[in-house]
Amino acid sequence: MAFKKLVERLTKPVDELDREDLTRYCDEHRFEAMDALVPRRRVLVGGEVRAVRIVPRAGAPALEVTVTDGRGQVVAVFLGRRKIVGLSPGRRIAVQGVIARDRNRSLLFNPIYEILR
């Protein structure tokens, strides 16, 4: 049985192994699964920062942080911010707020956040 797991681990693509590890990490911290989020409901989600970008909204800057848990993704939008120290791709964070939908994206506006690692 151990040999079978070793062979499986050596033959799987690295992206898939990373996704499984991230999903397991999020399950251990009891975060809600991002692929099953319901709009207009308060959620606590967490995962790894995939992208950080500045997008102008109504003439003011907004920092968009894309967070994934291996199953789905959420975009945390910090209005009026250009950067947040410590939020960079690869960092693990937890975010809490009310889910909004914009086309096919799940958004959290000005969420409460905690840098985990």
C-alpha positions as CSV (number, residue, x, y, z in Angstrom):
1,M,0.0,0.0,0.0
2,A,2.8,2.4,0.8
3,F,4.5,1.6,-2.5
4,K,1.3,2.4,-4.4
5,K,1.1,5.8,-2.7
6,L,4.8,6.5,-3.4
7,V,4.3,5.7,-7.1
8,E,1.1,7.8,-7.3
9,R,3.0,10.8,-5.6
10,L,5.9,10.5,-8.1
11,T,3.7,10.3,-11.2
12,K,1.1,13.0,-10.4
13,P,1.7,16.5,-11.9
14,V,3.1,19.0,-9.4
15,D,0.1,21.4,-9.9
16,E,-2.3,18.6,-8.9
17,L,-0.3,17.7,-5.8
18,D,-0.1,21.4,-4.7
19,R,-3.9,21.7,-5.2
20,E,-4.5,18.6,-3.0
21,D,-2.2,19.9,-0.3
22,L,-3.9,23.3,-0.3
23,T,-7.4,21.7,-0.2
24,R,-6.3,19.6,2.8
25,Y,-4.9,22.7,4.5
26,C,-8.1,24.6,4.1
27,D,-10.2,21.6,5.3
28,E,-8.0,21.3,8.5
29,H,-8.7,25.0,9.2
30,R,-12.4,24.5,8.6
31,F,-12.7,27.1,5.9
32,E,-15.8,27.0,3.7
33,A,-15.3,25.5,0.2
34,M,-15.0,28.2,-2.4
35,D,-16.8,26.2,-5.1
36,A,-20.0,26.1,-2.9
37,L,-20.4,29.7,-1.7
38,V,-23.8,31.3,-1.7
39,P,-24.1,35.1,-2.5
40,R,-25.2,37.5,0.2
41,R,-24.0,35.3,3.0
42,R,-21.2,35.9,5.5
43,V,-18.4,33.4,5.0
44,L,-15.0,32.6,6.3
45,V,-12.7,31.3,3.5
46,G,-9.0,30.9,3.3
47,G,-6.3,29.7,0.9
48,E,-3.4,30.9,-1.0
49,V,-3.0,34.3,-2.7
50,R,-2.7,33.7,-6.5
51,A,-2.7,37.3,-7.8
52,V,-2.6,40.9,-6.5
53,R,-3.5,43.8,-8.8
54,I,-4.6,47.4,-8.6
55,V,-7.9,48.2,-10.5
56,P,-9.5,51.6,-10.6
57,R,-13.1,51.7,-9.4
58,A,-15.1,54.9,-9.7
59,G,-11.9,56.9,-10.0
60,A,-10.3,55.5,-6.9
61,P,-7.8,52.7,-6.6
62,A,-8.9,49.2,-5.5
63,L,-6.6,46.3,-4.6
64,E,-7.9,43.0,-5.9
65,V,-6.4,39.9,-4.2
66,T,-7.4,36.6,-5.8
67,V,-7.4,33.8,-3.2
68,T,-7.9,30.1,-4.0
69,D,-8.5,27.0,-1.9
70,G,-7.8,24.4,-4.6
71,R,-11.5,24.0,-5.5
72,G,-12.5,27.6,-6.4
73,Q,-11.4,31.2,-6.0
74,V,-12.6,34.4,-4.4
75,V,-11.5,38.0,-5.2
76,A,-11.0,40.1,-2.1
77,V,-11.5,43.8,-3.1
78,F,-10.0,46.4,-0.8
79,L,-11.4,49.8,-1.9
80,G,-9.1,52.8,-1.7
81,R,-6.0,50.7,-1.2
82,R,-2.9,50.4,-3.4
83,K,-1.2,47.8,-1.4
84,I,-1.3,45.8,1.9
85,V,2.0,44.9,3.4
86,G,2.4,41.1,3.5
87,L,-0.2,40.2,0.9
88,S,1.7,38.7,-2.0
89,P,1.3,35.7,-4.2
90,G,2.0,32.4,-2.4
91,R,1.0,33.8,1.0
92,R,-1.8,31.9,2.8
93,I,-4.6,34.1,4.3
94,A,-8.1,33.9,5.7
95,V,-10.7,36.4,4.7
96,Q,-14.2,37.0,6.1
97,G,-17.1,39.0,4.7
98,V,-20.3,38.9,2.7
99,I,-20.1,37.2,-0.7
100,A,-21.1,39.2,-3.8
101,R,-21.3,37.9,-7.4
102,D,-20.1,39.8,-10.4
103,R,-20.8,37.7,-13.5
104,N,-18.9,34.5,-12.8
105,R,-16.7,35.9,-9.9
106,S,-17.2,35.7,-6.2
107,L,-16.2,39.0,-4.5
108,L,-15.6,40.0,-0.9
109,F,-15.6,43.8,-0.5
110,N,-13.3,45.2,2.3
111,P,-13.1,41.9,4.1
112,I,-11.6,41.2,7.4
113,Y,-8.3,39.4,6.7
114,E,-5.6,37.5,8.6
115,I,-2.2,36.5,7.2
116,L,-1.7,32.8,8.2
117,R,1.8,32.1,6.8
